[in-house]
């Protein structure tokens, strides 16, 4: 049985379509990321799953049960908000206790759950503090703990790392992935960050303009984008027009050669040092530009500069046709 089964889900606000005919399924213990730009429909989908929005059309099943019109508190889900939404006047312990109290869970069971989730998320020493006495990372862990203490079948995460600084965001990614594996429950995570999606997800669902552009294992979505939008939004790809169609080519699959017959010739327009690699932008036929990501040792053994004429080469197996 799938953890979540969504069939032909749509949501309209007046004449505006926020979600259009979306169907997905999430397996038990799977980490799924909804990825896309602002306004693409990913947060609307999350709110529909949680019950905070009613769909215009379609069906939502959780654990095989139709919950399309079931209120949030009666669904086997928990939502971790982007803003954390901690009660500022309550201690960490009281914040954690709030959900179980509402569900009439006994005091002994509440204590056992608080002890368990606090240990898992390294919050035991913070239980008597107020939220404003915690760091951003600690507040994030409290928000996660408060969602998990109800022991949901599915945890829903609305851009949970966006408020953290870059260093802490990377550390919390590791903690989040580790936690999901330890708990063995399904996570559905919303983000607009491609690196975050790739680091966390088993499956990525790329959304655009209220529909799903592509869904599948993270590595497949990155390596074999099916549409121009996915290739460009995921990053790390060139999208070029050839006589027989549009193709995506990974930037690290493009190598530099002499400008000669058999290579694609172009003029260097920009050189950007990126530490382990150098990004070389090259203008080819017409107004098309190709980016080559070259290992820094390779580039600096024979550097190029804006204005240089060079040749580019890539293997035909690294060239993926895009849908029209």
C-alpha positions in Angstrom: 0.0 0.0 0.0 1.3 3.5 -0.9 1.6 6.1 1.8 -0.1 8.8 -0.3 -2.1 8.4 -3.5 -3.2 11.6 -5.3 -5.4 11.3 -8.3 -6.2 14.1 -10.7 -5.9 16.8 -8.0 -6.8 20.4 -9.0 -7.2 23.7 -7.1 -8.7 26.9 -8.3 -9.0 30.3 -6.6 -11.7 32.0 -8.7 -10.4 32.1 -12.3 -6.8 31.3 -11.1 -5.6 27.7 -11.4 -3.1 27.0 -8.7 -2.9 23.2 -9.4 -4.0 21.4 -12.5 -4.8 17.6 -12.7 -1.9 16.4 -10.6 -1.4 12.7 -9.9 1.4 11.3 -7.7 2.0 8.4 -5.3 4.4 8.3 -2.4 5.7 5.0 -1.1 6.2 4.2 2.6 9.5 5.4 4.0 10.2 7.5 0.9 11.6 11.0 0.9 9.9 13.0 -1.9 10.7 16.6 -2.8 8.4 19.0 -4.6 10.7 21.3 -6.5 10.0 24.4 -8.5 9.9 28.2 -8.7 7.7 30.4 -6.6 4.1 30.1 -7.7 4.4 26.8 -9.4 1.9 25.0 -7.2 4.1 23.0 -4.8 3.0 24.6 -1.6 -0.6 24.5 -2.7 -0.2 20.7 -3.2 1.4 20.4 0.3 -1.6 22.3 1.9 -4.1 20.1 0.0 -2.4 16.9 1.4 -2.4 18.4 4.9 -6.0 19.4 4.7 -5.5 23.1 5.1 -6.9 23.6 1.6 -9.9 21.9 0.0 -9.4 20.6 -3.6 -11.6 21.8 -6.5 -11.3 18.3 -8.1 -9.5 15.0 -7.4 -8.9 12.5 -4.6 -6.3 12.3 -1.8 -5.7 8.9 -0.1 -3.4 8.4 2.9 -2.7 4.8 3.8 -5.4 3.7 1.5 -8.1 5.9 3.1 -9.9 8.7 1.2 -9.2 11.8 3.2 -10.1 14.4 0.5 -12.6 16.1 2.7 -11.2 15.1 6.2 -10.0 18.0 8.4 -6.3 18.4 9.1 -6.4 17.2 12.7 -8.0 13.9 11.6 -5.4 13.1 8.9 -2.3 10.9 9.7 0.0 13.8 8.7 2.0 16.5 10.4 3.0 19.8 8.8 6.3 21.6 9.7 5.9 25.2 8.7 8.5 27.4 7.0 8.2 30.0 9.8 8.5 27.2 12.5 5.3 28.7 14.1 6.5 27.9 17.7 4.5 29.4 20.5 6.8 32.1 21.8 5.4 32.1 25.4 5.8 28.4 25.9 9.0 26.5 26.7 10.3 23.9 24.3 8.8 21.2 26.5 5.4 22.9 26.5 5.6 23.4 22.7 6.2 19.7 22.3 3.5 18.8 24.7 0.8 20.9 22.9 -0.1 18.4 20.2 -0.3 15.3 22.4 -2.4 17.3 24.9 -4.9 18.2 22.2 -5.1 14.5 21.2 -5.9 13.6 24.9 -2.7 11.5 25.2 -1.9 10.4 28.8 0.7 12.3 30.8 3.0 9.3 31.0 2.8 8.7 27.2 3.4 12.4 26.6 6.6 12.3 28.8 7.8 9.1 27.0 7.3 10.8 23.6 9.0 14.0 24.7 12.0 12.1 26.0 12.2 10.0 22.8 12.0 12.9 20.3 14.2 15.2 22.4 16.9 12.6 22.4 16.6 11.9 18.7 16.9 15.7 17.9 19.4 16.6 20.6 17.0 18.9 22.5 17.1 17.4 26.0 19.2 20.3 27.3 16.8 22.9 25.7 13.5 21.7 27.1 13.1 24.5 29.7 14.1 27.3 27.3 11.8 29.7 25.4 12.1 29.8 21.6 13.8 33.2 21.6 16.6 31.7 23.7 17.4 29.2 20.9 19.5 29.4 17.8 17.9 29.1 14.4 19.0 25.5 14.1 17.6 24.6 17.5 14.3 26.3 16.6 14.2 24.2 13.4 14.7 21.0 15.4 11.9 22.0 17.9 9.6 22.6 15.0 10.5 19.1 13.6 10.1 17.5 17.0 6.7 19.1 17.5 5.5 17.7 14.2 7.0 14.2 14.8 5.7 13.8 18.4 2.2 13.0 17.1 3.8 10.1 15.2 2.3 10.8 11.8 2.4 8.4 8.9 3.6 11.3 6.6 5.6 14.4 7.6 5.1 17.4 5.4 7.9 20.0 5.3 7.3 23.5 3.8 10.8 24.9 2.9 12.0 24.0 6.4 15.6 25.1 5.9 15.1 28.4 4.0 15.5 30.6 7.1 18.9 29.1 8.0 22.3 30.4 7.0 24.1 28.5 4.3 26.5 26.6 6.6 23.7 25.5 9.0 21.4 24.7 6.1 23.9 22.1 4.8 24.4 20.6 8.3 20.6 20.4 8.8 20.2 18.7 5.5 22.2 15.8 6.8 20.3 15.7 10.0 17.0 15.7 8.2 17.9 12.8 5.9 19.3 10.8 8.9 16.2 11.5 10.9 13.9 10.3 8.1 15.8 7.0 7.7 15.7 6.4 11.5 12.0 7.1 11.8 11.1 5.1 8.7 8.2 7.4 7.7 7.4 9.2 4.4 8.6 12.8 4.1 7.2 15.2 1.5 9.4 18.3 1.3 8.9 21.5 -0.5 11.8 23.6 -1.8 12.9 25.8 -4.6 16.6 24.8 -4.1 17.9 22.3 -6.5 20.9 21.4 -4.4 18.7 20.8 -1.4 16.4 18.6 -3.4 19.3 16.5 -4.8 20.8 16.1 -1.4 17.6 14.9 0.3 15.2 13.3 -2.0 14.7 9.7 -3.2 12.3 11.1 -5.8 12.0 14.6 -7.1 8.8 16.1 -8.5 9.6 19.1 -10.6 6.6 21.5 -10.9 5.9 24.5 -13.2 2.8 26.5 -13.9 0.6 24.3 -11.7 1.5 21.0 -13.3 4.2 18.3 -13.0 7.0 18.7 -15.6 8.9 15.6 -14.5 8.9 13.1 -11.6 11.3 10.3 -10.8 14.4 9.3 -8.9 16.6 12.3 -8.1 19.6 11.1 -10.2 17.3 10.4 -13.2 15.7 13.8 -13.1 19.1 15.5 -13.0 20.9 13.3 -15.5 18.1 12.9 -18.1 15.8 16.0 -18.0 12.8 15.5 -20.2 11.9 19.2 -20.9 13.7 22.4 -21.5 12.3 23.8 -18.2 13.6 20.9 -16.1 17.0 21.1 -17.7 17.3 24.8 -17.1 15.8 24.8 -13.6 17.8 21.9 -12.3 21.0 23.6 -13.5 24.2 22.1 -14.7 22.9 21.7 -18.2 23.2 23.4 -21.6 20.1 23.6 -23.7 20.9 23.9 -27.3 19.0 23.9 -30.6 20.3 21.6 -33.3 18.8 20.9 -36.7 16.9 17.9 -35.4 15.6 19.3 -32.2 16.5 20.7 -28.7 18.9 18.8 -26.5 20.3 19.0 -23.0 24.0 18.4 -22.4 25.6 18.5 -18.9 28.1 21.3 -18.5 30.7 18.9 -17.1 30.3 16.7 -20.2 31.6 19.4 -22.5 35.4 19.5 -23.1 37.6 22.1 -24.8 39.5 21.3 -28.0 41.2 23.3 -30.8 38.9 25.1 -33.1 38.9 22.6 -36.0 36.7 20.5 -38.2 34.6 18.1 -36.1 34.3 20.4 -33.1 31.7 23.0 -32.3 33.4 26.4 -32.7 32.8 29.4 -30.6 34.1 32.5 -28.9 34.8 32.6 -25.1 32.5 35.2 -23.5 33.2 34.7 -19.8 35.5 32.8 -17.5 34.5 32.1 -13.9 36.7 30.4 -11.3 34.7 28.1 -9.0 37.3 26.5 -6.9 37.6 22.9 -8.1 36.3 23.9 -11.6 36.3 26.8 -14.0 33.1 27.7 -15.8 33.7 28.7 -19.4 30.9 30.4 -21.3 31.2 30.1 -25.1 29.0 31.7 -27.7 28.4 29.4 -30.7 26.0 29.6 -33.7 23.7 32.5 -33.6 22.9 33.7 -30.0 23.4 30.3 -28.4 25.8 30.0 -25.5 27.3 26.8 -24.1 28.9 26.5 -20.7 31.8 24.0 -20.1 32.7 23.1 -16.6 36.4 22.3 -16.7 38.5 20.9 -13.8 40.7 23.7 -12.6 44.0 21.9 -13.2 43.0 21.1 -16.8 41.9 24.7 -17.4 45.0 26.4 -15.9 47.4 24.1 -17.8 46.2 26.0 -20.9 44.0 28.9 -19.9 41.6 30.7 -22.2 40.3 34.3 -22.0 37.2 36.2 -23.3 37.5 36.6 -27.0 39.5 33.4 -27.7 38.2 31.1 -30.4 38.0 27.5 -29.2 36.4 24.2 -30.1 33.9 22.3 -27.9 33.3 18.6 -27.9 30.9 16.2 -26.2 30.0 12.6 -26.5 26.7 11.8 -28.3 25.6 9.6 -25.4 25.6 12.8 -23.2 23.2 14.6 -25.5 19.6 14.1 -24.4 16.7 15.0 -26.6 14.0 17.3 -25.0 10.3 17.1 -25.6 9.0 19.9 -27.8 
